[in-house]
Amino acid sequence: MYLLKEKKEAFYCFEKSCTLSERKTKWKVNIIRIDGGGEYNSKEFSELCVTKGIEHEVTTPYTPQHNGLAKSRNKTLLNIFIFEMVI
């Protein structure tokens, strides 16, 4: 988890966390789903996704139905990282 002071820090933090998670789990990041808030709409972010082969999905704005899926996946990821830290 990274705390951001400004949205422009999101690219660096994503790149860092993507590399770290791929190194720790040996799994490649295949897809990222975002809410369209603007943090991940930069040209450099799009180029990174193309370079790494990451599918970049944007959910429909103002649809709380999508939050359940995001929360479920975030909880799964958090549990994986906590489990690895304990081991």
Jmol script that loads the backbone (N, CA, C; Angstrom):
load data "model"
ATOM      1  N   MET A   1       0.851  -1.161   0.000  1.00  0.00           N
ATOM      2  CA  MET A   1       0.000   0.000   0.000  1.00  0.00           C
ATOM      3  C   MET A   1       0.900   1.229   0.000  1.00  0.00           C
ATOM      4  N   TYR A   2       0.558   2.173  -0.837  1.00  0.00           N
ATOM      5  CA  TYR A   2       1.300   3.421  -0.923  1.00  0.00           C
ATOM      6  C   TYR A   2       0.352   4.581  -0.682  1.00  0.00           C
ATOM      7  N   LEU A   3       0.762   5.518   0.129  1.00  0.00           N
ATOM      8  CA  LEU A   3      -0.018   6.725   0.351  1.00  0.00           C
ATOM      9  C   LEU A   3       0.511   7.807  -0.585  1.00  0.00           C
ATOM     10  N   LEU A   4      -0.396   8.403  -1.337  1.00  0.00           N
ATOM     11  CA  LEU A   4      -0.017   9.398  -2.332  1.00  0.00           C
ATOM     12  C   LEU A   4      -0.371  10.799  -1.861  1.00  0.00           C
ATOM     13  N   LYS A   5       0.544  11.720  -2.073  1.00  0.00           N
ATOM     14  CA  LYS A   5       0.245  13.124  -1.798  1.00  0.00           C
ATOM     15  C   LYS A   5      -0.443  13.758  -2.991  1.00  0.00           C
ATOM     16  N   GLU A   6      -0.050  13.318  -4.193  1.00  0.00           N
ATOM     17  CA  GLU A   6      -0.623  13.835  -5.423  1.00  0.00           C
ATOM     18  C   GLU A   6      -0.887  12.680  -6.382  1.00  0.00           C
ATOM     19  N   LYS A   7      -1.864  12.857  -7.278  1.00  0.00           N
ATOM     20  CA  LYS A   7      -2.201  11.802  -8.227  1.00  0.00           C
ATOM     21  C   LYS A   7      -1.038  11.455  -9.152  1.00  0.00           C
ATOM     22  N   LYS A   8      -0.171  12.415  -9.410  1.00  0.00           N
ATOM     23  CA  LYS A   8       0.929  12.148 -10.335  1.00  0.00           C
ATOM     24  C   LYS A   8       1.910  11.109  -9.799  1.00  0.00           C
ATOM     25  N   GLU A   9       1.858  10.810  -8.509  1.00  0.00           N
ATOM     26  CA  GLU A   9       2.719   9.790  -7.909  1.00  0.00           C
ATOM     27  C   GLU A   9       2.224   8.374  -8.198  1.00  0.00           C
ATOM     28  N   ALA A  10       1.012   8.251  -8.708  1.00  0.00           N
ATOM     29  CA  ALA A  10       0.397   6.939  -8.915  1.00  0.00           C
ATOM     30  C   ALA A  10       1.181   6.082  -9.896  1.00  0.00           C
ATOM     31  N   PHE A  11       1.693   6.675 -10.973  1.00  0.00           N
ATOM     32  CA  PHE A  11       2.438   5.892 -11.963  1.00  0.00           C
ATOM     33  C   PHE A  11       3.655   5.244 -11.337  1.00  0.00           C
ATOM     34  N   TYR A  12       4.449   6.023 -10.636  1.00  0.00           N
ATOM     35  CA  TYR A  12       5.665   5.497 -10.006  1.00  0.00           C
ATOM     36  C   TYR A  12       5.316   4.378  -9.016  1.00  0.00           C
ATOM     37  N   CYS A  13       4.282   4.599  -8.204  1.00  0.00           N
ATOM     38  CA  CYS A  13       3.896   3.595  -7.203  1.00  0.00           C
ATOM     39  C   CYS A  13       3.373   2.325  -7.867  1.00  0.00           C
ATOM     40  N   PHE A  14       2.607   2.474  -8.955  1.00  0.00           N
ATOM     41  CA  PHE A  14       2.121   1.287  -9.668  1.00  0.00           C
ATOM     42  C   PHE A  14       3.288   0.506 -10.253  1.00  0.00           C
ATOM     43  N   GLU A  15       4.203   1.212 -10.891  1.00  0.00           N
ATOM     44  CA  GLU A  15       5.355   0.553 -11.501  1.00  0.00           C
ATOM     45  C   GLU A  15       6.164  -0.202 -10.434  1.00  0.00           C
ATOM     46  N   LYS A  16       6.359   0.453  -9.307  1.00  0.00           N
ATOM     47  CA  LYS A  16       7.113  -0.146  -8.202  1.00  0.00           C
ATOM     48  C   LYS A  16       6.393  -1.376  -7.639  1.00  0.00           C
ATOM     49  N   SER A  17       5.088  -1.265  -7.394  1.00  0.00           N
ATOM     50  CA  SER A  17       4.343  -2.379  -6.810  1.00  0.00           C
ATOM     51  C   SER A  17       4.183  -3.525  -7.799  1.00  0.00           C
ATOM     52  N   CYS A  18       4.058  -3.209  -9.076  1.00  0.00           N
ATOM     53  CA  CYS A  18       3.951  -4.241 -10.108  1.00  0.00           C
ATOM     54  C   CYS A  18       5.242  -5.064 -10.157  1.00  0.00           C
ATOM     55  N   THR A  19       6.363  -4.385 -10.199  1.00  0.00           N
ATOM     56  CA  THR A  19       7.658  -5.064 -10.227  1.00  0.00           C
ATOM     57  C   THR A  19       7.862  -5.892  -8.963  1.00  0.00           C
ATOM     58  N   LEU A  20       7.546  -5.319  -7.822  1.00  0.00           N
ATOM     59  CA  LEU A  20       7.712  -6.016  -6.547  1.00  0.00           C
ATOM     60  C   LEU A  20       6.838  -7.267  -6.468  1.00  0.00           C
ATOM     61  N   SER A  21       5.567  -7.141  -6.846  1.00  0.00           N
ATOM     62  CA  SER A  21       4.669  -8.294  -6.758  1.00  0.00           C
ATOM     63  C   SER A  21       5.066  -9.386  -7.747  1.00  0.00           C
ATOM     64  N   GLU A  22       5.525  -8.994  -8.940  1.00  0.00           N
ATOM     65  CA  GLU A  22       5.977  -9.999  -9.902  1.00  0.00           C
ATOM     66  C   GLU A  22       7.225 -10.719  -9.401  1.00  0.00           C
ATOM     67  N   ARG A  23       8.098  -9.992  -8.753  1.00  0.00           N
ATOM     68  CA  ARG A  23       9.320 -10.596  -8.221  1.00  0.00           C
ATOM     69  C   ARG A  23       9.009 -11.528  -7.051  1.00  0.00           C
ATOM     70  N   LYS A  24       8.090 -11.127  -6.175  1.00  0.00           N
ATOM     71  CA  LYS A  24       7.780 -11.935  -4.991  1.00  0.00           C
ATOM     72  C   LYS A  24       6.950 -13.169  -5.319  1.00  0.00           C
ATOM     73  N   THR A  25       5.984 -13.026  -6.207  1.00  0.00           N
ATOM     74  CA  THR A  25       5.064 -14.130  -6.481  1.00  0.00           C
ATOM     75  C   THR A  25       5.435 -14.942  -7.713  1.00  0.00           C
ATOM     76  N   LYS A  26       6.309 -14.413  -8.550  1.00  0.00           N
ATOM     77  CA  LYS A  26       6.674 -15.038  -9.830  1.00  0.00           C
ATOM     78  C   LYS A  26       5.501 -15.071 -10.802  1.00  0.00           C
ATOM     79  N   TRP A  27       4.435 -14.332 -10.501  1.00  0.00           N
ATOM     80  CA  TRP A  27       3.278 -14.224 -11.395  1.00  0.00           C
ATOM     81  C   TRP A  27       3.320 -12.883 -12.090  1.00  0.00           C
ATOM     82  N   LYS A  28       2.937 -12.871 -13.351  1.00  0.00           N
ATOM     83  CA  LYS A  28       2.914 -11.652 -14.138  1.00  0.00           C
ATOM     84  C   LYS A  28       1.577 -10.942 -13.945  1.00  0.00           C
ATOM     85  N   VAL A  29       1.602  -9.632 -13.839  1.00  0.00           N
ATOM     86  CA  VAL A  29       0.369  -8.849 -13.765  1.00  0.00           C
ATOM     87  C   VAL A  29      -0.249  -8.861 -15.152  1.00  0.00           C
ATOM     88  N   ASN A  30      -1.490  -9.341 -15.255  1.00  0.00           N
ATOM     89  CA  ASN A  30      -2.149  -9.463 -16.557  1.00  0.00           C
ATOM     90  C   ASN A  30      -3.166  -8.366 -16.825  1.00  0.00           C
ATOM     91  N   ILE A  31      -3.790  -7.878 -15.772  1.00  0.00           N
ATOM     92  CA  ILE A  31      -4.884  -6.929 -15.954  1.00  0.00           C
ATOM     93  C   ILE A  31      -4.937  -5.973 -14.772  1.00  0.00           C
ATOM     94  N   ILE A  32      -5.303  -4.744 -15.048  1.00  0.00           N
ATOM     95  CA  ILE A  32      -5.554  -3.768 -13.991  1.00  0.00           C
ATOM     96  C   ILE A  32      -6.896  -3.110 -14.298  1.00  0.00           C
ATOM     97  N   ARG A  33      -7.738  -3.057 -13.298  1.00  0.00           N
ATOM     98  CA  ARG A  33      -9.059  -2.443 -13.450  1.00  0.00           C
ATOM     99  C   ARG A  33      -9.095  -1.220 -12.554  1.00  0.00           C
ATOM    100  N   ILE A  34      -9.416  -0.071 -13.148  1.00  0.00           N
ATOM    101  CA  ILE A  34      -9.432   1.184 -12.404  1.00  0.00           C
ATOM    102  C   ILE A  34     -10.799   1.845 -12.520  1.00  0.00           C
ATOM    103  N   ASP A  35     -11.022   2.844 -11.678  1.00  0.00           N
ATOM    104  CA  ASP A  35     -12.316   3.520 -11.638  1.00  0.00           C
ATOM    105  C   ASP A  35     -12.382   4.764 -12.521  1.00  0.00           C
ATOM    106  N   GLY A  36     -11.353   5.037 -13.279  1.00  0.00           N
ATOM    107  CA  GLY A  36     -11.373   6.190 -14.179  1.00  0.00           C
ATOM    108  C   GLY A  36     -11.155   7.504 -13.468  1.00  0.00           C
ATOM    109  N   GLY A  37     -10.533   7.472 -12.304  1.00  0.00           N
ATOM    110  CA  GLY A  37     -10.318   8.680 -11.530  1.00  0.00           C
ATOM    111  C   GLY A  37      -9.265   9.615 -12.085  1.00  0.00           C
ATOM    112  N   GLY A  38      -8.494   9.176 -13.052  1.00  0.00           N
ATOM    113  CA  GLY A  38      -7.512  10.037 -13.685  1.00  0.00           C
ATOM    114  C   GLY A  38      -6.073   9.753 -13.299  1.00  0.00           C
ATOM    115  N   GLU A  39      -5.864   8.990 -12.227  1.00  0.00           N
ATOM    116  CA  GLU A  39      -4.503   8.706 -11.787  1.00  0.00           C
ATOM    117  C   GLU A  39      -3.731   7.889 -12.821  1.00  0.00           C
ATOM    118  N   TYR A  40      -4.446   7.036 -13.542  1.00  0.00           N
ATOM    119  CA  TYR A  40      -3.795   6.097 -14.452  1.00  0.00           C
ATOM    120  C   TYR A  40      -4.118   6.378 -15.915  1.00  0.00           C
ATOM    121  N   ASN A  41      -4.331   7.623 -16.261  1.00  0.00           N
ATOM    122  CA  ASN A  41      -4.671   7.975 -17.633  1.00  0.00           C
ATOM    123  C   ASN A  41      -3.518   8.630 -18.383  1.00  0.00           C
ATOM    124  N   SER A  42      -2.318   8.570 -17.848  1.00  0.00           N
ATOM    125  CA  SER A  42      -1.185   9.235 -18.493  1.00  0.00           C
ATOM    126  C   SER A  42      -0.646   8.404 -19.656  1.00  0.00           C
ATOM    127  N   LYS A  43       0.079   9.061 -20.515  1.00  0.00           N
ATOM    128  CA  LYS A  43       0.697   8.390 -21.663  1.00  0.00           C
ATOM    129  C   LYS A  43       1.727   7.371 -21.188  1.00  0.00           C
ATOM    130  N   GLU A  44       2.510   7.733 -20.175  1.00  0.00           N
ATOM    131  CA  GLU A  44       3.538   6.811 -19.684  1.00  0.00           C
ATOM    132  C   GLU A  44       2.920   5.561 -19.057  1.00  0.00           C
ATOM    133  N   PHE A  45       1.759   5.699 -18.420  1.00  0.00           N
ATOM    134  CA  PHE A  45       1.087   4.537 -17.850  1.00  0.00           C
ATOM    135  C   PHE A  45       0.597   3.611 -18.959  1.00  0.00           C
ATOM    136  N   SER A  46       0.007   4.195 -20.002  1.00  0.00           N
ATOM    137  CA  SER A  46      -0.454   3.393 -21.140  1.00  0.00           C
ATOM    138  C   SER A  46       0.708   2.664 -21.802  1.00  0.00           C
ATOM    139  N   GLU A  47       1.823   3.353 -21.952  1.00  0.00           N
ATOM    140  CA  GLU A  47       3.010   2.732 -22.553  1.00  0.00           C
ATOM    141  C   GLU A  47       3.540   1.591 -21.689  1.00  0.00           C
ATOM    142  N   LEU A  48       3.524   1.765 -20.366  1.00  0.00           N
ATOM    143  CA  LEU A  48       3.969   0.709 -19.468  1.00  0.00           C
ATOM    144  C   LEU A  48       3.077  -0.526 -19.621  1.00  0.00           C
ATOM    145  N   CYS A  49       1.761  -0.316 -19.695  1.00  0.00           N
ATOM    146  CA  CYS A  49       0.829  -1.433 -19.854  1.00  0.00           C
ATOM    147  C   CYS A  49       1.088  -2.174 -21.163  1.00  0.00           C
ATOM    148  N   VAL A  50       1.310  -1.440 -22.238  1.00  0.00           N
ATOM    149  CA  VAL A  50       1.588  -2.068 -23.529  1.00  0.00           C
ATOM    150  C   VAL A  50       2.897  -2.851 -23.461  1.00  0.00           C
ATOM    151  N   THR A  51       3.925  -2.238 -22.890  1.00  0.00           N
ATOM    152  CA  THR A  51       5.234  -2.881 -22.784  1.00  0.00           C
ATOM    153  C   THR A  51       5.177  -4.167 -21.978  1.00  0.00           C
ATOM    154  N   LYS A  52       4.453  -4.155 -20.857  1.00  0.00           N
ATOM    155  CA  LYS A  52       4.380  -5.322 -19.972  1.00  0.00           C
ATOM    156  C   LYS A  52       3.249  -6.277 -20.353  1.00  0.00           C
ATOM    157  N   GLY A  53       2.425  -5.902 -21.336  1.00  0.00           N
ATOM    158  CA  GLY A  53       1.320  -6.760 -21.746  1.00  0.00           C
ATOM    159  C   GLY A  53       0.180  -6.778 -20.754  1.00  0.00           C
ATOM    160  N   ILE A  54      -0.024  -5.668 -20.056  1.00  0.00           N
ATOM    161  CA  ILE A  54      -1.080  -5.565 -19.049  1.00  0.00           C
ATOM    162  C   ILE A  54      -2.330  -4.983 -19.704  1.00  0.00           C
ATOM    163  N   GLU A  55      -3.464  -5.670 -19.520  1.00  0.00           N
ATOM    164  CA  GLU A  55      -4.733  -5.162 -20.025  1.00  0.00           C
ATOM    165  C   GLU A  55      -5.242  -4.107 -19.052  1.00  0.00           C
ATOM    166  N   HIS A  56      -5.607  -2.962 -19.572  1.00  0.00           N
ATOM    167  CA  HIS A  56      -6.011  -1.808 -18.759  1.00  0.00           C
ATOM    168  C   HIS A  56      -7.506  -1.593 -18.941  1.00  0.00           C
ATOM    169  N   GLU A  57      -8.304  -1.942 -17.925  1.00  0.00           N
ATOM    170  CA  GLU A  57      -9.762  -1.773 -17.980  1.00  0.00           C
ATOM    171  C   GLU A  57     -10.178  -0.602 -17.106  1.00  0.00           C
ATOM    172  N   VAL A  58     -11.174   0.130 -17.569  1.00  0.00           N
ATOM    173  CA  VAL A  58     -11.736   1.233 -16.793  1.00  0.00           C
ATOM    174  C   VAL A  58     -13.201   0.906 -16.528  1.00  0.00           C
ATOM    175  N   THR A  59     -13.592   0.908 -15.261  1.00  0.00           N
ATOM    176  CA  THR A  59     -14.983   0.627 -14.927  1.00  0.00           C
ATOM    177  C   THR A  59     -15.851   1.831 -15.254  1.00  0.00           C
ATOM    178  N   THR A  60     -17.131   1.596 -15.377  1.00  0.00           N
ATOM    179  CA  THR A  60     -18.080   2.660 -15.659  1.00  0.00           C
ATOM    180  C   THR A  60     -18.203   3.553 -14.430  1.00  0.00           C
ATOM    181  N   PRO A  61     -18.116   4.879 -14.626  1.00  0.00           N
ATOM    182  CA  PRO A  61     -18.220   5.786 -13.469  1.00  0.00           C
ATOM    183  C   PRO A  61     -19.580   5.683 -12.773  1.00  0.00           C
ATOM    184  N   TYR A  62     -19.556   5.889 -11.475  1.00  0.00           N
ATOM    185  CA  TYR A  62     -20.764   5.945 -10.642  1.00  0.00           C
ATOM    186  C   TYR A  62     -21.567   4.641 -10.676  1.00  0.00           C
ATOM    187  N   THR A  63     -20.866   3.514 -10.694  1.00  0.00           N
ATOM    188  CA  THR A  63     -21.541   2.217 -10.633  1.00  0.00           C
ATOM    189  C   THR A  63     -21.012   1.452  -9.425  1.00  0.00           C
ATOM    190  N   PRO A  64     -21.665   1.587  -8.298  1.00  0.00           N
ATOM    191  CA  PRO A  64     -21.199   0.916  -7.088  1.00  0.00           C
ATOM    192  C   PRO A  64     -21.233  -0.610  -7.206  1.00  0.00           C
ATOM    193  N   GLN A  65     -21.928  -1.135  -8.224  1.00  0.00           N
ATOM    194  CA  GLN A  65     -21.974  -2.583  -8.413  1.00  0.00           C
ATOM    195  C   GLN A  65     -20.568  -3.142  -8.661  1.00  0.00           C
ATOM    196  N   HIS A  66     -19.697  -2.357  -9.254  1.00  0.00           N
ATOM    197  CA  HIS A  66     -18.343  -2.811  -9.530  1.00  0.00           C
ATOM    198  C   HIS A  66     -17.466  -2.818  -8.290  1.00  0.00           C
ATOM    199  N   ASN A  67     -17.871  -2.124  -7.240  1.00  0.00           N
ATOM    200  CA  ASN A  67     -17.058  -2.059  -6.026  1.00  0.00           C
ATOM    201  C   ASN A  67     -16.908  -3.421  -5.356  1.00  0.00           C
ATOM    202  N   GLY A  68     -17.924  -4.246  -5.428  1.00  0.00           N
ATOM    203  CA  GLY A  68     -17.866  -5.565  -4.809  1.00  0.00           C
ATOM    204  C   GLY A  68     -16.743  -6.407  -5.385  1.00  0.00           C
ATOM    205  N   LEU A  69     -16.611  -6.390  -6.700  1.00  0.00           N
ATOM    206  CA  LEU A  69     -15.552  -7.140  -7.359  1.00  0.00           C
ATOM    207  C   LEU A  69     -14.189  -6.589  -6.972  1.00  0.00           C
ATOM    208  N   ALA A  70     -14.058  -5.281  -6.977  1.00  0.00           N
ATOM    209  CA  ALA A  70     -12.770  -4.661  -6.622  1.00  0.00           C
ATOM    210  C   ALA A  70     -12.407  -4.971  -5.171  1.00  0.00           C
ATOM    211  N   LYS A  71     -13.367  -4.856  -4.261  1.00  0.00           N
ATOM    212  CA  LYS A  71     -13.094  -5.139  -2.855  1.00  0.00           C
ATOM    213  C   LYS A  71     -12.701  -6.593  -2.652  1.00  0.00           C
ATOM    214  N   SER A  72     -13.384  -7.488  -3.348  1.00  0.00           N
ATOM    215  CA  SER A  72     -13.084  -8.913  -3.233  1.00  0.00           C
ATOM    216  C   SER A  72     -11.670  -9.205  -3.712  1.00  0.00           C
ATOM    217  N   ARG A  73     -11.288  -8.644  -4.841  1.00  0.00           N
ATOM    218  CA  ARG A  73      -9.940  -8.893  -5.370  1.00  0.00           C
ATOM    219  C   ARG A  73      -8.874  -8.237  -4.498  1.00  0.00           C
ATOM    220  N   ASN A  74      -9.145  -7.044  -3.993  1.00  0.00           N
ATOM    221  CA  ASN A  74      -8.181  -6.390  -3.118  1.00  0.00           C
ATOM    222  C   ASN A  74      -7.969  -7.201  -1.844  1.00  0.00           C
ATOM    223  N   LYS A  75      -9.046  -7.748  -1.299  1.00  0.00           N
ATOM    224  CA  LYS A  75      -8.938  -8.561  -0.093  1.00  0.00           C
ATOM    225  C   LYS A  75      -8.100  -9.813  -0.374  1.00  0.00           C
ATOM    226  N   THR A  76      -8.313 -10.435  -1.530  1.00  0.00           N
ATOM    227  CA  THR A  76      -7.531 -11.605  -1.915  1.00  0.00           C
ATOM    228  C   THR A  76      -6.053 -11.265  -2.015  1.00  0.00           C
ATOM    229  N   LEU A  77      -5.741 -10.157  -2.688  1.00  0.00           N
ATOM    230  CA  LEU A  77      -4.347  -9.743  -2.828  1.00  0.00           C
ATOM    231  C   LEU A  77      -3.720  -9.433  -1.478  1.00  0.00           C
ATOM    232  N   LEU A  78      -4.468  -8.746  -0.629  1.00  0.00           N
ATOM    233  CA  LEU A  78      -3.958  -8.411   0.695  1.00  0.00           C
ATOM    234  C   LEU A  78      -3.668  -9.674   1.487  1.00  0.00           C
ATOM    235  N   ASN A  79      -4.553 -10.655   1.408  1.00  0.00           N
ATOM    236  CA  ASN A  79      -4.346 -11.919   2.121  1.00  0.00           C
ATOM    237  C   ASN A  79      -3.112 -12.654   1.609  1.00  0.00           C
ATOM    238  N   ILE A  80      -2.862 -12.579   0.300  1.00  0.00           N
ATOM    239  CA  ILE A  80      -1.677 -13.227  -0.261  1.00  0.00           C
ATOM    240  C   ILE A  80      -0.421 -12.590   0.303  1.00  0.00           C
ATOM    241  N   PHE A  81      -0.377 -11.246   0.316  1.00  0.00           N
ATOM    242  CA  PHE A  81       0.807 -10.549   0.808  1.00  0.00           C
ATOM    243  C   PHE A  81       1.012 -10.764   2.304  1.00  0.00           C
ATOM    244  N   ILE A  82      -0.064 -10.764   3.070  1.00  0.00           N
ATOM    245  CA  ILE A  82       0.048 -11.016   4.509  1.00  0.00           C
ATOM    246  C   ILE A  82       0.562 -12.430   4.747  1.00  0.00           C
ATOM    247  N   PHE A  83       0.038 -13.399   4.001  1.00  0.00           N
ATOM    248  CA  PHE A  83       0.471 -14.778   4.133  1.00  0.00           C
ATOM    249  C   PHE A  83       1.964 -14.909   3.835  1.00  0.00           C
ATOM    250  N   GLU A  84       2.439 -14.229   2.779  1.00  0.00           N
ATOM    251  CA  GLU A  84       3.849 -14.309   2.435  1.00  0.00           C
ATOM    252  C   GLU A  84       4.736 -13.642   3.485  1.00  0.00           C
ATOM    253  N   MET A  85       4.246 -12.584   4.102  1.00  0.00           N
ATOM    254  CA  MET A  85       5.024 -11.902   5.132  1.00  0.00           C
ATOM    255  C   MET A  85       5.189 -12.783   6.361  1.00  0.00           C
ATOM    256  N   VAL A  86       4.153 -13.548   6.688  1.00  0.00           N
ATOM    257  CA  VAL A  86       4.171 -14.405   7.866  1.00  0.00           C
ATOM    258  C   VAL A  86       5.153 -15.553   7.662  1.00  0.00           C
ATOM    259  N   ILE A  87       5.214 -16.068   6.444  1.00  0.00           N
ATOM    260  CA  ILE A  87       6.087 -17.207   6.154  1.00  0.00           C
ATOM    261  C   ILE A  87       7.471 -16.737   6.120  1.00  0.00           C
TER     262      ILE A  87
END
end "model"
wireframe off; spacefill off
backbone 0.3
color backbone group
